[in-house]
């Protein structure tokens, strides 16, 4: 049986030098990190990306545990990905 943490993943949708990195948790919650390519790095252009969920529509605020999970998953993503996401 898989752990609940493994039900979280990233999907990068790129259109040239811009795009959106989506974090999906349990196929029910989505957090979007819009980015621009700056010096070979994906620089997140969202002011506070950890404020609330982008989907579902209610946009509930992220809990502390959810923020920690996302940060851990972002670390894993950056280790595996050739182009890493950075925040201002």
C-alpha positions in Angstrom: 0.0 0.0 0.0 1.3 3.4 -1.0 1.8 6.2 1.6 -0.3 9.3 1.2 2.8 11.3 0.4 3.3 9.4 -2.8 -0.1 10.7 -4.0 1.5 14.2 -4.5 3.3 15.1 -7.7 4.4 18.0 -10.0 3.4 18.7 -13.6 5.3 21.3 -15.5 3.4 23.0 -18.4 5.8 25.1 -20.4 5.3 27.5 -23.3 8.7 28.7 -24.1 10.3 31.0 -21.5 7.2 31.0 -19.3 5.0 28.3 -17.8 3.3 26.9 -14.8 4.5 24.2 -12.4 1.4 22.5 -10.9 1.5 20.7 -7.6 -1.2 18.1 -7.4 -2.2 16.4 -4.1 -4.5 13.4 -4.1 -5.9 14.4 -7.5 -8.2 16.9 -5.5 -6.0 19.9 -4.6 -3.9 21.9 -7.0 -1.4 24.6 -6.3 0.0 26.6 -9.3 3.5 28.2 -9.4 3.6 30.4 -12.5 7.3 30.9 -13.6 9.5 32.8 -16.0 12.8 31.6 -17.3 15.6 33.8 -15.9 19.3 32.9 -16.4 18.4 29.2 -17.0 16.2 29.0 -13.8 12.5 28.9 -13.4 11.8 32.0 -11.3 8.3 31.8 -9.6 6.4 35.0 -10.4 3.7 34.6 -7.8 4.1 36.8 -4.8 3.0 34.3 -2.1 2.7 30.9 -3.7 2.0 29.1 -0.4 -1.0 31.2 0.6 -4.0 29.1 -0.6 -4.9 26.3 -2.9 -5.8 27.3 -6.5 -8.2 24.4 -6.9 -10.9 23.6 -5.6 -12.6 26.9 -6.2 -13.1 27.7 -2.5 -9.3 28.3 -2.4 -8.8 27.1 1.2 -5.6 28.3 2.9 -2.8 25.8 3.2 -2.2 24.2 6.6 1.2 24.1 8.1 1.5 20.3 7.4 0.5 20.9 3.7 3.2 23.7 3.4 5.8 21.3 4.8 4.8 18.6 2.5 5.0 20.9 -0.5 8.4 22.2 0.5 9.7 18.6 0.9 8.2 17.7 -2.5 9.7 20.8 -4.1 13.1 19.8 -2.8 12.7 16.4 -4.4 11.6 17.9 -7.6 14.5 20.3 -7.8 17.0 17.4 -7.2 15.5 15.4 -10.1 14.8 18.2 -12.5 17.5 19.8 -14.7 15.7 23.2 -14.6 15.0 24.1 -11.0 12.3 26.4 -9.6 13.4 29.3 -7.5 11.4 31.9 -5.4 12.0 35.6 -5.0 
